[in-house]
């Protein structure tokens, strides 16, 4: 009986030991702030299933990852099984931190006390941490909407796996743009070679007052010595995940100066430049020539989205056709450089001297802290007359009004007279041939006047300046007078032709509207009143007598 009681007591003790067979260990009990550690829970009871309850860890730790390992081993001819749970933890506070007991079924682990040292780039002995981060601003105070450059430098004296990451910088009431790609280089500190990862940001505060640049968190897994020998690329990292934080930086944002002009756009910048280029050069311009003017505004310390439109090139006797501006940003050593390039086509509509006014931009120099004015000087264009356009100019136009003052006009007058005579001769021959009856029916060799008029109507309604010009020339060749003569005796047609010529000589001819030209063609009065009977058809009768 005593032997039976001893056996039962031994079984109860074995069951009690099995129920409490959940052990807890850590890979290290002393660590620095921002470093992670591995908590290992192990049980050799094959009847335990599921996973431990990790809820008690949430108050003092951040659970980064959890993985499970099942092992089988043979000891003294007996097969033993064990289950391990490896939990990677990141402490939320410094000092002495306790890992509370964790439960798995009826089993419970013991508590473990950790010591988390306060982080920093160096310890009490002046030794630098393996990984630390430095943050700095290029200035402590900045104007509203002006640029301040934040530089983050991450130093590491140990090798890192490729799982490193940096939190995204986001600041309320400020616009943030990263300046290029991160730079990687090396630097020796206290005779220790460090790798450096440098990231720069351009920050544009949108509201005056006090602004705080938040801390950025860098996470990486350092490569421990000997860890690369048995490294499995498909398994967990052999190192411990480390996180470091940059310090918060206060920034003073100043409002716009009181003496800045109220009607000028606010442009706080380190430097600003204005330049222009012409194609072709405007020194030998003629009436109707298309001159392309490119104006470049380049600002250091602002993005292209902050640059306002430039003043228009308004001048008497000059037609302006602007194009879409081109915006561009580039990263420099001192931050962002924004540029705005504006293209415009300038077409002189009269000869003589045309004055282009000065183009001026007002901005605030943040380096000198003063108001600045940058400008392009005024330019004078000497525009020569265009003989081709003078021949087709209306009688009441400014060009025709001053035609008597120009010398040596008799060759053009003679040419115009010869053109008129040949036109009249051709019209007389056409009229005579039109009244002659046809002996044999023949196919028409060219389009009829009605077809040409329909083509002109369709081109005008389609607002196609090139097609309208071709259809107009084809229609005018079958008219009893030239376009110049028709424009001279009908002012609406003269104005409509000026608009068509302007569209043809500009780069924005697609905006031309042809409704006015078509109305002028339809309203063109006849050369002479039709007093006689209706004109007979040029086709032979169907039933000749």
C-alpha positions, 0 to 999 in steps of 0.5 A: 500500500505504501508503494502505491501511495508513493506512485500516485504522489509521484504522478501528481507531482509530474502532472503539476510540473507538466502544468507549470512547464512554461519557461521564459528567458530573454536574450539580454536583460540590459539594453539601450533605449530604442533597442529590441530584445527577444523574449523566448517562451518554451514548453516541453508539454506536447499537449499545449496548443495555441499561442501565449496571451500577449495582452499583458505586454501592451502597456510597457512593450511594443510587440514587433514580431512573433514566431513559433519553433517546434523541435524534436530530440532524442535523449537516452533513447527517448523522444522529447518534443518542445515548442518555443515562441520567440517574441521580439519586443521594443520597450516603451520606456527607460529604467527598470521594466518588468516583463509580466508573467504570460499564460498558455492554457493553465501554464504560466511563465515567470516575470523578468526584470530588464534595465533599459538605459536612456539612449543617446549618441554617447554614453557616460564615458563618451563612447558613441552608440552603434547607431544614432541620428542627428537633425539640424536646420539651416536657420532658426527663424524663417518667414512664412512660406519661405524655405527652411532646410532640415538635414537628417544624418544617420550614423552607424558604426556597424553593418546594417541589413537592408530592412532599414526604414525612416518615418515619413516627415509630416508637419501640420501647417507646413508643406514638405518636399524631399530634396533629391535621393538620400546620400550615403557616405562615410565619416570618421568620428573618434577614430571610428569609421561610421557610415552616414545616411543623409536625407534633406527636406525643404519645409515651407511653413504656411502660418506664422508663429512657433512651429515644432519639427517632429522627431523622426524614427530610424529602424534597422537591424544591425549585423552581429558578428558571426551572424552572417555565417548561418544567415538564412535569407528566408528566415528571420534576421539574426540581429536585433531590430534597433530604433533611434529617434531624432530630437524635436527642433523648434522653429520660429516663423515670422509674418510677412514684413509690414513694408512689403507692397500689398498688391505684389505677390509674396516672394521670400527667396534667397536669390531671384533672377530674370532673363529673356531670349528671342527667336529670331532676334527682334533687330530686323523685324517686319510687319507680320513677323512672328517673334518668340519671346522666352522669359525665365524666372529662376528663384532660389528658395521657392518651388515653381508652384509658388511663382506667380505669372509674369506681367504681360508684354503689352504694347501699341501695335503688337499682338501677343499670343501667350503659351502655357508656362513651363514649371521646373524644380531642382535640388541644390546645395542650399535647397529647392530652386524653382523656375518658371518659363513663359513663352509668347509670340509677338506679331507686329501689326504696324511699322515704325518704333514699338516700345516694350515696357520694363518688366519688374518683379518685387521680392523679399531677400531673405539673406539680406532681409530687405525688399528687392526689385528685379527687372528686364529693361525696356526694349525698342523694336524697329519694325520695317514695313512688309510689302506683301502685307502692304499690297493687301492692306485695307484703305482705311488701315494705319498702314495704308494711311501712311503709305504715301509717306513711304518712298519708292512705292511706284514699283508696287503700284505698277505691279498692283496695276498689272495685276488688276489689268490681268485680272480684268482681262481674265475676267473678260475672257471668262465672261465671253467664254461663259456666254458661248454655247457648248457644242459637245458636253464635256466633263468639268475639269475643276470645282464649281464656284458653288463647291468652292463656296461650300468648302470655304463655309466648312473651313470657316465653321471648323475654325481651321485657319490654314484650310480657310486660307486655302479655300479663300484663295481658291474661291477668290481666283474665280471672282471678278476682283481680287481679295485686296479690292474686295477688302478695300470696298468692304470694311467687315471683310478687311477686318476679318482678313486681318484676324485670319492673317494674325492667326496664321502668323501666330503660334495659337492659331487654333483659337481663331473663330471663322464665323466673322469671315464667313458672315463677311463673305456672305454679306459682301455686296455685288460688284454691280447691280444685276439689272438685266435678265437672269443669266443663262446657263452655260450648259447646252439645252437638253433638247436643242432645236 
